[in-house]
Amino acid sequence: MSPATVSTPFFERMLEGFADPAMERAALDARQATRRTVQPQEVADAITFLASPVSGSVTGCRP
């Protein structure tokens, strides 16, 4: 599992340390493949899917 940047309490506190947190978030979001920070529930849902029998055809291999 290699999610994009996840919006956690630690991440939110880190943003607060910048002079312009909103600008920093926008710049960080622009660098993400999803163009936004990922929510923790999204990561949990992906892990739940991958751990379930319905993901049997997912190999995780990259060509």
N, C-alpha and C positions, 0 to 999 in steps of 0.2 A: 504494500500500500504506500503510495507516494502522492498524498493529496497536495493541492496548492496550499497557500498560506491559510491557516485555520484561525477563525476569529474566536480566540480563547480569552479568558480574563488576563492572562499574561500578555497576550498580543495587544489588547486594549490599553493596558497600563503602559506598554512600550510606546504606543502612539501618543499617549498623553505627555511624554517627555519631549516631543518635538514642538517647536515654536508654533507651527500651524498643523495640528493633527489632521484636519480635514484634507489639506493639501498633500500631506504625506500618505494618507490612506488612498487618495486618488492616484498618486504616483505608483504606489505599490499595487493597487488593483490593475492598473494599466499593464503591469509586467506579468500578470497571471494569465495562464492559458484560458481561464474562465472569465477573465476581466473583472473579477470580484474575489473577495475573500470567501472561503468555504465555511459553512457552519458546522459545528461539531456533530450535529445529528446527521448531516450528509455523509461524513466519514463513517459514523456508526452504521448507517444504513448500508453503505457499500461493503463494509466488513461482514455484516450480517448476511448479505447476499452471497458474498464469496465463500462464507462458511457453510452455506446451505446446499442441499442436493441440487437445487435448480441451476447452480453455477457449474455443473459437471462438465460442460463443454468449454469453459474458460480455462485457458492454459497459462496465461500470464507471460507467454513467450512473445518476443518481438521479432519480426522478420529481419 
